[in-house]
């Protein structure tokens, strides 16, 4: 089975949290002290009740400088909040650590957020951000090459591993050589394109025969 990086591989595990009754200024100080843009809010029993972001805090300043009638009532409630529990977005959008980076990226895009709270069953396990997801593309070329050989070439494609040359430069995988069937050429590109860290695939493989061409029907 192909090994995919999971959320647990890239998440931050040392998570700063605040209690629901933490005052507004203390939440702001926590974000500044730890150089973070959001903080989970716990409910006193260890469960995650929600999350407070810089956007939630800045809404108060915007509210104070703008006509109150322009604000939706939900925004007014947050803008007038005095504690983390009143400020937070609840429930927090969560994901399990065993999920893949693709799954995390899709969830962030769908919910239009930049971070996810990572759970291990019902316990807080970490925080994963968009920049964490991008870390897969920072892998050295040699590491990406090793992933491609291990997860695709050696396991799925060719009996003769020396028939295909694989190289990686700046995350782009180049395939050269000859395989038996045309379908293998496309199969190889699809599999390698899904390997974590691969930026693109230059597929220069050739084939001995075209197994994708339609066969002629019986002649009468």
Steps between C-alpha positions, in 0.01 A plus 500: 500500500627846410609702801340843513593773740226557753392802700678350801830513308493878454283642778619705797461288811586756769172687493435811706141516626291740707202445726154623403510765775837645393464880463526668160836668574649176631401321177666775295811477717513122452494532123772766506722315748498173305497659152187313397189615315240290681451306821263215593265559791453216750186451706662412834474126440769485234262502204534760223205738515606728215782710360587871518695660216658840443201581280269452798708741707532762227123506453478700826724778366303510175174511695620789714594707194195423284130575515343225710205466263731367229577188701299178488375406847734199515797726431377748761488224761860405426614860483358563846649179642710520816620139531635222280174309533307794359758569229553147372365335189321187611515218432859499378559330165693183584676216321653171609878465493480191277343701215716579197626844406265500201203446730615783727551735204153425363340561839681833540396607150138395551469679834715796386732480801876491545535252785343187646488364853640146494330246722596153618152363560366758747839639613687799361806374311624807315440782255563482125522811281524563128874560536532158666335339198745675270791342691460184288629699202813600693634145502842466330502350151676188626224439754233543233691263272511241779123535549433455128721191476361345818132583456458475124785348300591211728144415603274559206649545160788303363646153544828629360581809708802578283278553193386836633716791607354733764650836594379797704598865465327776700220256581431417134528128422632395158428150370706349216510152358270243348215298647299224345153658477372849421259488795799474733628838379185680617476286814855595596437871457180492706661308787814711512302823483324398821824444696549758776739774398482443124453831319456355151580205274687504167396171349737395220422129517449301183311172459522182293132465415179696540260308721259794505411490130155357424508150358326422175175307525444158336492503121206325334 
